[in-house]
Amino acid sequence: MSQPVDAEPPQIGGVILAAGEARRFGAQKLLAPLDGRPLVQHVIDAANASCLEDTVLVVGSGDLVSQIDPGRTRVVRNPDPARGLASSLQLGLRTLDPRLHAALVLLGDVPGVTTALIDELVARGRETRASAVVSVWHGRRSPPVVLHKSLWAAAFALEGDIGMREVLKNADVVEFVVTDALGSLDDIDTPEDHARVSRSG
């Protein structure tokens, strides 16, 4: 269902999920070097340069914090990341400025996300006032996703490594097709993925 029209456009913050254990990568993949910066730094820098009102980075390891520059992004540590992705999402949403109307959820292992893409998604969220704005990359839905606050209760009910598919089932969803000109939503799961992205850069 669409949100009621308010006098002011929705204010949107960002949550960067970076607490995963990276089992398939075999090491802390978010610190893997890419173009002279840790992989996750690309996402942080894109968010910091965007129009997001407030941004929270959810980490699981103290080692990560010591090797990044968060800039204006606030960092919060998930004390039990083994509980899965849902716990990090919930922590990030709870940490955001409570005055915000929506959150853009980003993944820390998608270094191709750009400030231009973030700003486009935020603009679409403000214009449509939909419950959710979902990126579509090469024909499939993928984060980043804008979640209106009306959906956060459903997000708080998630458990384990379940993503937002359940949250979006009954939501008023606007799909936003991401073009190469706005960036890449390829995620880095394995050393082979990292090598491929490094070569293409």
VMD Tcl script that draws the C-alpha trace (Angstrom):
set ca {
  {0.00 0.00 0.00}
  {1.19 3.52 -0.77}
  {2.06 5.92 1.99}
  {-0.09 8.97 2.70}
  {1.08 12.18 1.09}
  {2.84 14.36 3.65}
  {3.76 18.02 3.40}
  {7.44 17.13 3.33}
  {9.12 14.40 1.23}
  {10.28 11.33 3.17}
  {13.70 11.65 4.76}
  {15.86 8.60 4.06}
  {18.91 7.21 5.83}
  {21.20 4.31 5.00}
  {22.17 1.00 6.59}
  {25.32 -0.76 5.34}
  {25.43 -4.43 6.31}
  {29.03 -5.52 6.90}
  {28.91 -8.11 9.69}
  {28.95 -11.29 7.63}
  {31.44 -14.07 8.36}
  {32.57 -14.47 4.73}
  {32.88 -18.26 4.93}
  {33.05 -18.69 1.14}
  {35.83 -16.11 0.82}
  {38.06 -17.71 3.46}
  {39.13 -14.36 4.98}
  {37.73 -10.95 5.86}
  {36.63 -10.14 2.33}
  {35.42 -6.65 3.20}
  {39.05 -5.62 3.72}
  {40.27 -7.15 0.46}
  {42.04 -4.41 -1.52}
  {40.27 -2.97 -4.55}
  {41.70 0.04 -6.39}
  {43.77 0.98 -3.37}
  {40.93 0.86 -0.84}
  {39.34 -1.90 1.24}
  {36.36 -3.36 -0.58}
  {33.82 -2.07 1.95}
  {35.33 1.42 1.81}
  {33.89 1.83 -1.68}
  {30.37 1.42 -0.30}
  {31.04 3.70 2.67}
  {32.48 6.44 0.45}
  {29.54 6.24 -1.96}
  {27.09 6.56 0.92}
  {29.00 9.44 2.53}
  {28.96 11.43 -0.71}
  {25.23 10.83 -1.25}
  {22.12 12.66 -0.07}
  {21.38 10.10 2.67}
  {20.40 11.91 5.86}
  {22.13 9.49 8.25}
  {24.15 6.34 7.61}
  {24.95 3.41 9.88}
  {27.56 0.72 9.20}
  {26.87 -2.57 11.00}
  {30.07 -4.56 11.57}
  {30.83 -7.82 13.32}
  {34.57 -7.48 13.77}
  {36.59 -4.84 15.56}
  {39.41 -5.45 13.09}
  {37.23 -4.02 10.33}
  {36.75 -0.72 12.13}
  {40.48 -0.16 12.62}
  {41.17 -0.43 8.89}
  {38.45 1.77 7.40}
  {37.59 5.46 7.37}
  {33.90 5.76 8.28}
  {33.72 9.48 7.62}
  {30.24 10.70 8.55}
  {28.94 7.13 8.72}
  {28.25 5.92 12.26}
  {29.56 2.45 13.14}
  {27.74 -0.05 15.34}
  {28.96 -3.53 16.21}
  {26.69 -6.57 16.09}
  {27.74 -8.53 19.19}
  {26.47 -11.80 17.75}
  {26.74 -11.75 13.94}
  {26.32 -15.53 13.86}
  {22.61 -14.87 14.39}
  {22.55 -13.93 10.73}
  {21.81 -11.09 8.34}
  {18.45 -10.30 9.94}
  {20.06 -9.35 13.26}
  {22.38 -6.87 11.54}
  {19.54 -5.33 9.56}
  {17.48 -4.90 12.73}
  {20.40 -3.34 14.61}
  {21.03 -0.90 11.78}
  {17.40 0.18 11.58}
  {17.22 0.67 15.34}
  {20.39 2.79 15.30}
  {19.23 5.20 12.59}
  {17.90 8.63 13.50}
  {14.31 7.90 14.62}
  {13.03 10.95 12.76}
  {13.74 9.30 9.40}
  {10.89 7.91 7.30}
  {12.78 5.20 5.39}
  {16.10 3.41 5.09}
  {18.20 2.45 2.09}
  {19.73 -0.95 2.83}
  {23.14 -1.58 1.26}
  {25.48 -4.58 1.33}
  {29.12 -4.06 2.23}
  {30.33 -6.57 -0.35}
  {28.94 -4.72 -3.40}
  {31.74 -2.24 -4.17}
  {30.24 -1.19 -7.50}
  {27.41 0.75 -5.86}
  {27.80 4.44 -6.65}
  {26.69 7.72 -5.16}
  {24.66 8.36 -8.32}
  {22.74 5.11 -7.82}
  {22.10 5.84 -4.14}
  {20.81 9.31 -4.97}
  {18.55 7.93 -7.73}
  {17.01 5.38 -5.35}
  {16.49 8.01 -2.67}
  {14.85 10.31 -5.22}
  {12.57 7.51 -6.37}
  {11.62 6.76 -2.77}
  {10.77 10.40 -2.15}
  {8.82 10.79 -5.38}
  {6.76 7.60 -5.24}
  {6.34 7.33 -1.46}
  {6.09 3.59 -2.04}
  {6.59 1.08 0.75}
  {9.75 -0.12 -1.00}
  {11.98 0.73 -3.94}
  {13.90 -2.31 -5.12}
  {16.90 -2.36 -7.45}
  {16.68 -4.70 -10.42}
  {20.09 -5.78 -11.72}
  {20.32 -7.99 -14.82}
  {16.68 -9.05 -14.42}
  {16.70 -9.90 -10.71}
  {15.86 -7.98 -7.59}
  {18.86 -7.04 -5.52}
  {19.89 -4.58 -2.78}
  {20.11 -1.63 -2.44}
  {16.49 -1.49 -1.29}
  {14.57 1.47 0.14}
  {12.35 0.33 3.01}
  {9.68 2.70 4.29}
  {9.27 2.71 8.06}
  {5.90 1.00 7.66}
  {7.84 -2.17 6.72}
  {10.33 -2.10 9.56}
  {8.10 -4.12 11.91}
  {8.17 -6.95 9.37}
  {11.96 -6.63 9.16}
  {12.20 -6.89 12.95}
  {10.32 -10.21 12.77}
  {12.96 -11.83 10.53}
  {15.38 -14.43 11.87}
  {18.65 -15.95 10.67}
  {20.07 -15.25 7.22}
  {16.68 -14.55 5.69}
  {16.75 -11.42 3.58}
  {13.98 -9.01 2.76}
  {12.00 -11.21 0.39}
  {9.40 -11.93 3.08}
  {9.17 -8.26 3.98}
  {8.46 -7.30 0.37}
  {5.79 -9.93 -0.27}
  {2.83 -7.70 0.54}
  {4.51 -4.34 0.07}
  {3.81 -1.65 -2.49}
  {7.05 -2.18 -4.44}
  {8.53 0.09 -7.10}
  {11.23 -1.60 -9.18}
  {14.20 0.50 -10.27}
  {16.24 -0.94 -13.13}
  {19.94 -0.31 -12.55}
  {21.98 0.41 -15.67}
  {25.72 -0.01 -16.07}
  {26.00 3.78 -16.14}
  {24.86 3.89 -12.50}
  {27.26 1.21 -11.28}
  {27.39 -2.54 -10.70}
  {25.51 -4.67 -8.16}
  {27.77 -7.71 -8.50}
  {28.60 -8.94 -5.00}
  {31.93 -10.39 -3.90}
  {31.51 -13.85 -2.37}
  {34.68 -15.69 -3.42}
  {38.32 -14.92 -4.25}
  {37.40 -15.54 -7.88}
  {34.74 -12.81 -7.69}
  {37.32 -10.44 -6.23}
  {39.84 -11.26 -8.97}
  {37.22 -10.68 -11.66}
  {36.16 -7.31 -10.28}
  {39.80 -6.27 -9.81}
  {40.56 -7.09 -13.46}
  {37.49 -5.25 -14.75}
  {38.40 -2.15 -12.74}
}
mol new
graphics top color blue
foreach p $ca { graphics top sphere $p radius 0.5 }
foreach p [lrange $ca 0 end-1] q [lrange $ca 1 end] { graphics top cylinder $p $q radius 0.2 }
display resetview
